[in-house]
Amino acid sequence: MDIEDISDIITHIANILIRKLSDETTKALRIKAAENGRFMTEEARSLIEAGIQKPHTKKQPKSNNWVQSLLIDLGAIGDAELEMLQRDEARPPRDFSGAEFEPRKTE
């Protein structure tokens, strides 16, 4: 076995380390992996391979909303059916100006 054979073997079992992956992306990957009955590593490998093998098409429009961007990106890969959740209106802030909120006097 010469150095080229060893190089070919190493190339076929290469590992990759992805640093600084956002919490949102990690969570989305964990959920997608669970939905597909895979480990996160297997799901990441599948997504990378699908992304590389997919022919490049016109760019999808990006959104300022990270959830919408994720839906667009996952939709471009395929096999993802996520729906946007409706949010309730924000509640008004609590009013802490009443007498019951005054500091207690200690003697």
N, C-alpha and C positions, 0 to 999 in steps of 0.2 A: 504494500500500500504506500503510495507516494503522497506528497503534500497536496496535490490537486484532488485526490480521492478524499482526503481528510477534509479539505475545504468544502467539497460537495456535500459531505455528510453534515458538517456544521451548518451549512446553508439551509438544509432541509429541516433542521430542528431548531431554527433560530427563535429566540424569544424577543419580546418587545416590552418595554416598560414605559407606561404613559404617566407622566407627572402632571401635577396641577390640574387634574380633572375636577370640574366644579361639583359641588354637592348635588346640584340639581341633575346634572348629567349622570352622576353615579347612581342616584336614586332612580332615574328613568331606566338606566341599564339594568339595575337590580329587579325592577318591576317587570320589564320586558323579558328578562331571563326567566323569572318565576312563571310568567304566563306561558312561556315556551317549554317549561320543564327542564331548563338548562342551568348550569353554573354560569356566573357572570363572565368568566373567562371564555367559555364556549360561546356565549351570546355575543361578546365583543368580537371574537374571531369570525363568527358568522356575519356580523354586520360589516366588518372590515372587508371580508372576502366579497360580499355582495356589492359593497360600494366600489371596490376595485374592478370587479368583473362587469358591472353595469356600464353600458355605453354612455358616454357623456351626452347629455341633452341640454336644452336651454336652461339657464339658471332659474331657480324658483325665486319668486319675490320674497324678500326678507321682511320681517315684521319687527316692530319695536317691542312687542310683547314676547317674552322668552317662551311662554307656553305655546303661543301661536307659531313661533319659529320652530320649536321642537316638533309640533304637529306637521309643519311643512316638511321638515327634514325627514321625519319618520315616514311620512307619506311618500316621499321621493324614493325611499328605500323599499317601501311596500310592506305588506303584512302588518300594518298598524292601524287600528281603528280606535282612536281616542276621541272623546267628545269634550268640548269646553264645558266646564261647570259654571253655572250662574252664581254670582256672588250676591249676598244680601247687601242692602245699603248699610253704610257705616253708621253705627249708633253715635248719638251725640256724646261728647265727653261728660263725665260725671262732674257734678257741681259740688265742690268741697268748701264752699264759702259759708255754710251755715254755722250756727253757734256750736253745734255738736262736734264740729271739727276744730274748734279753737284749742290751743294748747292748755293743758291743765295747770293750774297754779299749785305749786308745792310750798308749804309753809314750814 
